[in-house]
Amino acid sequence: MKKLLICLTASLALIPSIYAQSDSTSRKNDKLSEIEALEIPDSKSRKNKVKQRELFDYEILTYYGYGLNLTKSDDFTPHALRCYDIFFNALELQFNPGEHFGINLGATLEWKAFASNTEMFTLDADKNFITITPEEAGGPFDRYESYMKVFSINVPLCLEYRSGLFDLRVGAELDFNLSGRSVSNYKLDNHKGRDIYKKAVLNKTSYALVAAASFSSTGIYVKYYPAKSPLTASPSPEFSFVSLGIILSL
């Protein structure tokens, strides 16, 4: 009888320990199940995640671009690095009627430059851009380069097709030309000089046909100005040009 009481007492003493161990194991298993149920995307899936678009949406500072202006005029040096185009998108309003299609209206800040290694640009008495020969500017020079700069605020209106990370846009762009200037750098008898003429008279507006294709955060674009340039008509040089370059998402 005494041995029976001792065994019963020992068994009762082990019950809390067994229950505590079982409860601890149960909590660990529940926690493990919760962790396994969580969806933790890796860095690649996060990077390639396609944004879900609302019917009406907007974006700020979405992309920027850099390209070269290829002109159709003998007044300019088509492939000079000074013939550049830099812009960034400040605002974009989006209308998305379908999963793959959209209409975008934006506002873009842009700086254009047109260069020449054969003539020099300056402003006449009426602030129009004109071209003169190096001899008329006081040359001949040992080396010179002349270029024009134009700053504008552009309003592109584009149709968009998208599929996964691929995006294609075509449309037109209206440019409001706000300021222009000419800059001429020259070297004569080891002396370097620079002439800057500001506040040029510009066409208030110009337009371009635009197209862009991108995958993920990188793409290419082309813009064609089929009519007169941002410059005023005669006596300023008249030319049409193509801008071709790359775009990068911010």
N, C-alpha and C positions, 0 to 999 in steps of 0.2 A: 504493500500500500504506500509506503514511504517513497519507494522508487517511482511509482506511478505519479505521485504528486510532484516530484522533482522534474520528471519529463514534461508534464503538463505546464508547469511554471516556465520552463525553458522555451517551450513552443510559443507560449503567449508573448514572451519577451522578444521573440524574433519577428513577430507579425508587423510591428511598426517599421522595422528596418526593411523588410521585404516590400512593404507598401510604398515606402519612400523611394526605394530604388526603382520600382515599377513606374511610379509617377514621374520620376526624373527622366527615365527612358522614353516615356510617352511624350513628355514635353519636347525632348530633343527630336523625336521623329516628326512631331507636328511642325517644329521650326524648320526642319529640313524640307518638309513638303512645301511650306510657304516660300522658301528660297527658290526651290525648283520651279514653282509656279510663276515666279517673276519673269518678265521678258526683258532681258538686258541686251539691247542691240550692241553689236561691236562697232568700232569706229568706222569701218567701211560701210555698214548699213546706215549709220547716221549720216555719213557724208553723201550717200547716194539716195537719201530719202526724198521723194517727190512731194512738193508742197501741195496740200489740198487747197484749192482755190474756191473762194466764195463767188456768188453771182456778180456782185460789185466789190471791188477790192482796190487797194492802192499800195504803192511802195515808194520809199524815199531813198535816194542815193543807191540805186540798184546796180549800176555798171558804169564803166568808163572805157574809153577807146583811144587808140592811137593809130594813125595811118599816114599815107603819103598822098599829096594832091598831084595827080597826073594831068597836066594841062594840054590843051590843043592849040597853043599859040607859040609863035617863034620868040615872043617877048620873054618867055620863062625857060628855066632849065628844068625839064620835067622830072628828072630823077634826083635833083639836089635834095639833100636832107633838110634844107630850109623850107621845102614845100611840104609842110606837115599839117596834120589835122589832129587836134586834141580836144576831147569832149568828155563830159560826164553827165549822167542822167540825174537830175535833181528831184524829179517827181514823175510818177507814172500812175495814171488812172486806168483801171482794167474793168472791162465788161466781159464776162465769161458765160455765154449762153449754152455752151456744151463742154463735154469733158476734154475734147481735143482742140477746140477753137475758141478764140478770143479776139477782142478789139481793144487796142491800147492807144491812149492819148497821153503824151508826155511833155515834159519841159526839160530842155537840155542846154547846158552852157558849153559854148564851143569857141575855140581859138584856131583860126586858119592862118596859114602863112604861104606866100608865093615868092619864089626866089628867082634871080637871074644872075648869070655870070657873063652876060654879053652887054646888057644895058643897065642903067641906073635909074631908080625910081625916085621921084620927088613930087612936090605939090606945086601947082601953078597958083596964080594970084587968087583964083576962086576956090582953092583948096581941093581941086580935082587931082587925082593921080595922073602923072604923065611920065613918059620915059625919055631919057636924054642919053647921049653918048658919053663915054668917059672923057672925051676931049672937051665936050661942053661943060662937064663938071669940074674942069681944071686939070685933067689928066694929060697924057696917059699915065696910068698908075702901074706900079709893080704888081699889085694884086688888089682885087676889089670884089665885093659881093654886095648885091642890093636886094632887098626883099620888102614885101608889104605884109602887114598883119591886120586881120579883121576879127573883131569880137562880136559874137551874136548870141541871142537867145533863140533856140529853135523849138518848134512844136511839131513833133512827129506823130502821124496818125497811121497805125499799122494794123493789118490783119495778122493774126498769130495762129500757127498750127503747132501743137506740142504732142509728143508721145514719149512718155517716160522722161528721160533726161535730155531728149532732143527737142530743140525749139527752132522754128523757122518763122521769120517775119518779112512781110513785104508791105510797102506803102509809100507815102509821100511825106515831105517835111517842108514846113514853112519857116524861113529864117528871118528874124528881125535883127538887122545889122545895126549895131549901136555905136561902134567906134572903129577907126582905122588909122594907121600910121605907116610911114615908110622909114626904113633904116638902111643906111649904106655904110659899109665898112671898107676901108681902103688902106693901102700902104704905098708910100711914095718916099724914096730916098731914106729908107729905114725909119720913117715917121708914120705911125699908125693914127688914123683919124676915123671919126664916126659922125655922120649927119643924120639927125632924127627930125622928122616932120610929122606933127600930130594933127588931130582933128580933121581928118580927110572927109570930104563929102562922099557919102555912100548911097546906093539904092537902099531905100528904107526896108525893102523886103526882097528876098530871092527864094527860090524853091528848088527842091531836089527830089529825085526818085531814090528810094532806099530799099535795101534788102540785107538781111542778116541771118546767119545760121549759127547755132551754138550747141554744144554738148556739155552738160554739167555746167562748169563755170567759165568755159573758154569758147570763143567763137570768132568768126570773121564777118566783116561787113563791107558793103560797097554802096557808094552814093554817087549819083550822076546829076550834075547841074546842066541841063540841056539848053538853057537860055542864057541871058546875060549874067555876068558874075555879080558879086556884091558891090563891085565898083560902079560908079556912074558911067553913063555912055560917053561918047567922044567928048573931050580928047583922051579920056582914060582908056587903057587897053581893054578891049572886049574879048572875052574868051569863055569857053565852057570847059569844064574839067570833071574828072572822076576822082573820088577819094576812096582808097582801098586800104584796109587795115585790120586790126584785131580788136576784140572787145573782151573784157574780163569782168566777171561779176564781183561785187563787193561783199 
